Amino acid sequence: MFGRVTRLASDVDPSDLTDMLGEREVAIHWSSEVYGDISVRASLSPQDYLAALDAHASGRPVEVSGTLERLPRSWVLISPSSFSVKGSE
């Protein structure tokens, strides 16, 4: 999935890379050929969350892999991996 981070939420100090138990969630705007424009939520590791924060602040897109799942009112990326921030477009 490739898109821009549109929302960040953390129930812990997002800069505390030692706190592995806290929830760090982002929403990524994805333009899918199959589903159209959708917002996909993903829970990230502390390091990936900080990278997502930087991408959001600088307006750079991100890319992440995982299993897309449709919930009753939202889309979620299960087991996100290979998170990366792309150069400016």
C-alpha positions, 0 to 999 in steps of 0.5 A, spaced: 500 500 500 502 506 498 499 513 500 499 519 505 499 519 513 492 522 514 492 521 522 496 519 527 494 516 534 498 514 540 496 512 547 503 512 550 509 517 549 510 516 541 518 518 542 519 512 547 522 507 543 522 502 549 515 502 550 513 496 546 506 495 549 503 502 547 498 502 541 501 507 535 496 507 530 496 511 523 491 512 518 493 512 511 489 514 505 490 509 499 487 510 492 486 503 490 484 500 483 479 495 486 476 499 492 477 506 490 479 512 495 480 509 502 483 510 509 486 504 512 488 504 519 495 500 521 498 499 528 505 500 527 512 499 531 515 505 535 520 506 530 515 506 524 510 510 528 516 516 528 517 515 521 510 516 519 510 522 524 516 525 520 512 523 513 506 526 515 509 532 517 513 533 511 508 531 506 511 525 504 508 518 502 509 512 505 509 504 503 507 498 507 505 491 506 500 487 510 493 484 509 487 488 508 481 487 512 474 490 511 471 491 518 464 493 518 465 501 518 473 501 516 479 498 513 485 495 517 492 493 515 493 486 519 500 485 520 503 491 517 511 490 515 516 493 510 514 500 512 518 505 509 517 513 507 518 515 500 522 521 497 518 527 496 513 527 489 
